[in-house]
Amino acid sequence: MSGRTVLVVDDDRDIRDALSDVLSDESYTVVCAADGEEGMARLRAEPPPAVILLDWMMPRCDGGCFLRQQRADPSVASIPVVLLTADPRALAHSAENGVQARLSKPVSLDELLAVVGRYAG
């Protein structure tokens, strides 16, 4: 992955596809994962992305599980994470979870591109 690479971790295929399309149109390289377990596998197998867009509610390994694993691995712990969720409780507690930014679903494209640009510009 490169400095303009975004890792999208979301269990909803339509959301992953839409985010990938929008970000690819803006010349970002996008890598997708269907849950936190797959997201961690991608982080460990490829060069680190500039930023991670992370859903909170997912099967197998949700956003909290992903963050615990990411923070415990020094090789990927410093990668910024943007929480992207419809869960208002997760948004309210996002600072406690160590995320750098948060976006509420459905997300405004301008807001999404501004946040991604901040970390992967």
N, C-alpha and C positions, 0 to 999 in steps of 0.2 A: 504494500500500500504506500501511498505517497503523501506529500504535504497537502494535497487537495483531495484526499480520500476521506470518504465518510462511511462509517459502518452503521447500517440501519438494522436494529434488532427489534423486530415486531412480529407477533404471531399472525397478524392479518395480512394475507397475501396482497389484497387490493391496496392496502396502505403502503406496504413495501414497494409494490410496483409503481404507485403514484409518486412516492418520494424519490424513488430511483429515476423515474422519468424527468421529474422537475429538476433534480440536482444534476443529472447527466446533461440536460439542456443548458445548464449553467457551467458546463465543463468540469464538473467534479467527477471523480471516479467513485463509484458507489459499490459497496460490498454489502450483501444482505444476509441476515440470519433470521430463522423462524422462532427462536427462543434464546434465552440466556445461555443455555448449554452450547448451542451451535455458535452463538456470538463469541463465547470464550474460546472455543476451538479455532475460530477464524483469527482471533487476536493472537493466539499462540502460534499459529501456523504461517502467518504472513507478516510482513513489515507493518508496524503500527499505523492506524489511521490518524488523521489530524483531530477528528472528533467522532463521538459515538452518539447517535440518536437512539434513545432507549425507551421502549414501552414499559409500563409498570406491570400490567396484568397479562401474564403469559403462562401457558402450561409448562410443566417440567421444571423450568428454572425461570422465575419471574424477575422483575427488575431489581428487587432487593437481593435476591440470590446472586444475580449477575454482579451487582455492585460489590458485594462481600468478596466474591472471587477475584474481581478485578483489583480491588484495593489490597488484597492479600498477595498479589503477584507484582513484585517490584518492576518487572519488565514492562508492565502495561498500566500500572497504578496511576501514573500522572496524566494519562490521556483524558481530556475533558469529556464529560458526559452531559448531554442535554436530555432531560426527561421530557418525553412526548407522550402524554396520557390524557384520557378523559376522566380519570379518577381524581376528584377534587381533594380527597384526603392525601393522596400521594403528592399532589401539587403543593398542598399546604405544608407538608413536612419535607419538601425536597432539599432544603438547606441542611436538615439533619442527616439526610442520606448522602451528602457530599457531592451533589450534582452542581455543575457550574451554571446551568440555566434551565428554565422549564418552559414548555410550550403546551398549551391546552388544545386537545383535539375537539373539534376540527381546527386545524391550524391555518392561520393566514399565510399565504405564500410569501408575502413581503416580510413578515416576521420570521418565518423559517429561514429564508435566504439571508436575512440580516444576522441571525444568530449563527448559522453555519459559517457565514463569511467572517465573523469575528474570530472563529477558531481555525478555519481552513481557507482563509482568504488568500 
